[in-house]
Amino acid sequence: MGDEVITVLVVDGHQTFAELLGVALRGQPDLRYVGHARSGEQAIRLAAELKPDVILLDPELPDADGIAIAEMLRHRQPETRVVILTASSEATLVGRATAAGAAGFLSKNGALGDVLNAVHTAHGGGMTVSTDILARLLRSTTPVVGPRAGGLTAREHEVLALMGAGLDPRAIARRLGISVHTCRGYVKAVLAKLDAHSQLEAVAVATRRGLIQPDRQYGR
């Protein structure tokens, strides 16, 4: 991305963690830490004022459901990408986050490098999910034999493969040379045929069915 600087807002109710993360972000030449919100209310206000490129958000906020905040931001500021950073191990939280349009889902127990990579990936239109979380989701899906299970068309397979690479509908549309509206239609069709409620769940189901290769998921 050349000399472009990515602006990052941290939303977390834990003061010490947020401050340490801010120090780490300040140490990156291509990232600019723009502030810290301690609540959902502050997150909405600061996001509107600062218009950050990426928000690192803890879903467990003192005054609001962070996933609901992420969905609200997706509608109000679609160009701002939200990466969920949590200590929770609930598998259902992953599905909710991806359905809300989150561009990443990471564990707070992970490495700082993973967080920095997620910021860059999110800004570039991709999605990052911690390997332990992805593995848990894979185990939770029911395997189905047959590489063509689901009845996907050739174009839907292309879209699914790019979903598996971690791209969002806008990035997929650019890659395939189609409109975002058309791409969202393909994504919706893939989710329906795989009986999935989010891109991440669709990738997990498709992996278990042999439709895509696990080593191509989310840049892993």
C-alpha positions as CSV (number, residue, x, y, z in Angstrom):
1,M,0.0,0.0,0.0
2,G,3.0,2.2,-0.4
3,D,3.4,5.1,2.0
4,E,-0.3,5.1,3.0
5,V,-0.8,5.4,6.8
6,I,-3.7,3.4,8.3
7,T,-5.6,5.2,11.1
8,V,-6.7,2.9,14.0
9,L,-9.2,3.5,16.8
10,V,-9.3,1.2,19.8
11,V,-12.6,0.4,21.5
12,D,-12.1,-1.4,24.7
13,G,-13.4,-1.0,28.3
14,H,-10.1,-2.3,29.8
15,Q,-7.9,0.8,30.2
16,T,-4.6,-1.0,30.7
17,F,-5.0,-3.3,27.7
18,A,-6.1,-0.4,25.5
19,E,-3.2,1.8,26.5
20,L,-0.7,-1.0,25.9
21,L,-2.2,-1.7,22.5
22,G,-2.0,2.1,21.7
23,V,1.7,2.1,22.6
24,A,2.2,-0.8,20.2
25,L,0.3,0.8,17.4
26,R,2.3,4.1,17.8
27,G,5.4,2.1,17.2
28,Q,4.4,1.1,13.7
29,P,5.5,3.5,10.9
30,D,2.5,2.7,8.7
31,L,-0.1,2.9,11.4
32,R,-1.5,5.9,13.3
33,Y,-3.3,5.4,16.6
34,V,-6.0,8.0,16.8
35,G,-7.7,7.3,20.1
36,H,-9.4,5.0,22.6
37,A,-13.1,4.7,23.3
38,R,-14.2,3.0,26.5
39,S,-17.8,2.5,25.7
40,G,-20.2,1.9,22.8
41,E,-21.4,5.5,23.0
42,Q,-17.9,6.9,22.8
43,A,-17.1,4.5,20.0
44,I,-19.9,5.8,17.8
45,R,-18.9,9.4,18.6
46,L,-15.2,9.0,18.0
47,A,-15.7,6.9,14.9
48,A,-17.9,9.7,13.4
49,E,-15.4,12.4,14.4
50,L,-12.1,10.6,13.5
51,K,-13.3,8.4,10.7
52,P,-10.6,5.8,11.3
53,D,-9.7,3.3,8.6
54,V,-9.8,0.4,11.1
55,I,-11.4,-0.1,14.5
56,L,-10.1,-2.7,17.0
57,L,-13.2,-3.5,19.1
58,D,-13.8,-5.6,22.1
59,P,-17.4,-6.9,21.9
60,E,-17.9,-6.8,25.7
61,L,-18.4,-3.1,26.4
62,P,-19.7,-1.7,29.7
63,D,-22.7,0.0,28.1
64,A,-23.5,-1.9,24.9
65,D,-23.2,-5.1,22.8
66,G,-20.0,-4.5,20.8
67,I,-21.3,-6.7,17.9
68,A,-24.3,-4.4,17.6
69,I,-21.9,-1.4,17.6
70,A,-20.0,-3.1,14.8
71,E,-23.1,-3.5,12.7
72,M,-24.2,0.0,13.4
73,L,-20.8,1.3,12.2
74,R,-21.0,-0.9,9.0
75,H,-24.2,1.0,8.0
76,R,-23.0,4.5,9.1
77,Q,-19.4,4.3,8.0
78,P,-19.0,1.4,5.4
79,E,-15.5,2.4,4.6
80,T,-14.3,1.9,8.2
81,R,-13.3,-1.8,8.9
82,V,-13.9,-3.4,12.3
83,V,-11.7,-6.1,13.7
84,I,-13.1,-7.9,16.8
85,L,-10.5,-8.4,19.5
86,T,-11.8,-10.5,22.4
87,A,-11.0,-12.7,25.3
88,S,-14.3,-14.7,24.8
89,S,-14.1,-18.2,23.4
90,E,-17.8,-18.4,22.4
91,A,-18.1,-19.9,18.9
92,T,-21.5,-18.2,18.4
93,L,-19.8,-14.8,18.7
94,V,-17.8,-15.5,15.6
95,G,-20.9,-16.0,13.5
96,R,-22.5,-12.9,14.9
97,A,-19.4,-10.8,14.2
98,T,-19.0,-11.9,10.6
99,A,-22.8,-11.4,10.0
100,A,-22.3,-7.9,11.4
101,G,-19.6,-7.3,8.8
102,A,-16.5,-7.6,11.0
103,A,-13.3,-7.8,9.0
104,G,-11.5,-10.0,11.6
105,F,-11.9,-12.0,14.7
106,L,-8.9,-12.4,17.0
107,S,-8.2,-13.6,20.5
108,K,-6.6,-11.2,23.0
109,N,-4.3,-14.0,23.9
110,G,-2.7,-14.0,20.5
111,A,0.5,-12.4,19.3
112,L,0.7,-8.7,18.6
113,G,1.9,-9.5,15.1
114,D,-1.5,-11.2,14.4
115,V,-3.3,-8.0,15.4
116,L,-1.1,-5.8,13.2
117,N,-1.5,-8.3,10.3
118,A,-5.3,-8.1,10.9
119,V,-5.3,-4.3,10.6
120,H,-3.5,-4.4,7.3
121,T,-5.6,-7.2,6.0
122,A,-8.8,-5.5,7.0
123,H,-7.7,-2.2,5.4
124,G,-6.9,-4.1,2.2
125,G,-10.4,-5.6,2.0
126,G,-9.7,-9.0,3.5
127,M,-10.6,-10.9,6.7
128,T,-8.4,-12.5,9.4
129,V,-9.6,-15.1,11.9
130,S,-7.4,-16.6,14.6
131,T,-6.4,-20.2,13.7
132,D,-7.7,-21.6,17.0
133,I,-11.1,-19.9,16.4
134,L,-11.3,-21.1,12.8
135,A,-10.4,-24.7,13.9
136,R,-13.2,-24.6,16.5
137,L,-15.7,-23.5,13.9
138,L,-14.6,-26.2,11.5
139,R,-15.1,-28.8,14.2
140,S,-18.6,-27.5,14.8
141,T,-19.9,-28.1,11.3
142,T,-21.2,-31.3,9.9
143,P,-19.1,-33.0,7.2
144,V,-20.8,-33.8,3.9
145,V,-19.1,-36.1,1.4
146,G,-18.7,-34.9,-2.2
147,P,-16.7,-32.0,-3.7
148,R,-19.8,-30.7,-5.5
149,A,-22.1,-30.8,-2.5
150,G,-24.3,-27.8,-2.3
151,G,-25.1,-27.4,-6.0
152,L,-23.0,-24.3,-6.5
153,T,-22.5,-22.9,-10.0
154,A,-19.1,-22.3,-11.5
155,R,-19.3,-18.5,-10.6
156,E,-20.5,-19.3,-7.1
157,H,-17.5,-21.6,-6.7
158,E,-15.2,-18.7,-7.8
159,V,-16.9,-16.4,-5.2
160,L,-16.6,-19.1,-2.5
161,A,-12.9,-19.6,-3.2
162,L,-12.3,-15.8,-2.8
163,M,-14.4,-15.8,0.4
164,G,-12.1,-18.6,1.6
165,A,-9.1,-16.4,0.8
166,G,-10.6,-13.8,3.2
167,L,-11.9,-11.3,0.7
168,D,-15.1,-9.3,1.4
169,P,-17.7,-8.7,-1.4
170,R,-16.1,-5.4,-2.5
171,A,-12.7,-7.0,-3.0
172,I,-14.3,-10.0,-4.6
173,A,-16.2,-7.8,-7.0
174,R,-13.0,-6.0,-8.0
175,R,-11.1,-9.3,-8.5
176,L,-13.9,-10.7,-10.7
177,G,-14.7,-7.5,-12.6
178,I,-18.3,-7.4,-11.5
179,S,-20.4,-5.0,-9.6
180,V,-20.6,-5.1,-5.8
181,H,-24.4,-5.6,-6.1
182,T,-23.9,-8.6,-8.3
183,C,-21.3,-10.0,-6.0
184,R,-23.5,-9.7,-3.0
185,G,-26.1,-11.7,-4.9
186,Y,-23.6,-14.5,-5.5
187,V,-22.5,-14.4,-1.8
188,K,-26.2,-14.6,-0.7
189,A,-26.7,-17.6,-3.0
190,V,-23.6,-19.3,-1.6
191,L,-24.8,-18.8,1.9
192,A,-28.2,-20.1,1.1
193,K,-26.9,-23.3,-0.6
194,L,-24.5,-24.0,2.2
195,D,-27.1,-23.2,4.8
196,A,-24.7,-20.7,6.4
197,H,-25.4,-17.4,8.1
198,S,-22.1,-15.7,7.5
199,Q,-19.1,-15.8,5.2
200,L,-17.0,-17.4,7.9
201,E,-19.6,-20.2,8.5
202,A,-19.8,-20.7,4.8
203,V,-16.0,-21.2,4.5
204,A,-16.1,-23.6,7.4
205,V,-18.9,-25.7,5.8
206,A,-17.3,-25.6,2.4
207,T,-14.0,-26.8,3.9
208,R,-15.7,-29.7,5.5
209,R,-17.4,-30.6,2.2
210,G,-14.1,-30.5,0.3
211,L,-15.2,-27.4,-1.8
212,I,-12.1,-25.4,-0.8
213,Q,-8.7,-26.2,0.7
214,P,-8.1,-25.3,4.3
215,D,-4.7,-23.9,3.7
216,R,-6.1,-21.1,1.5
217,Q,-8.4,-19.7,4.2
218,Y,-7.9,-16.1,5.3
219,G,-4.3,-16.0,4.3
220,R,-3.3,-18.9,6.6
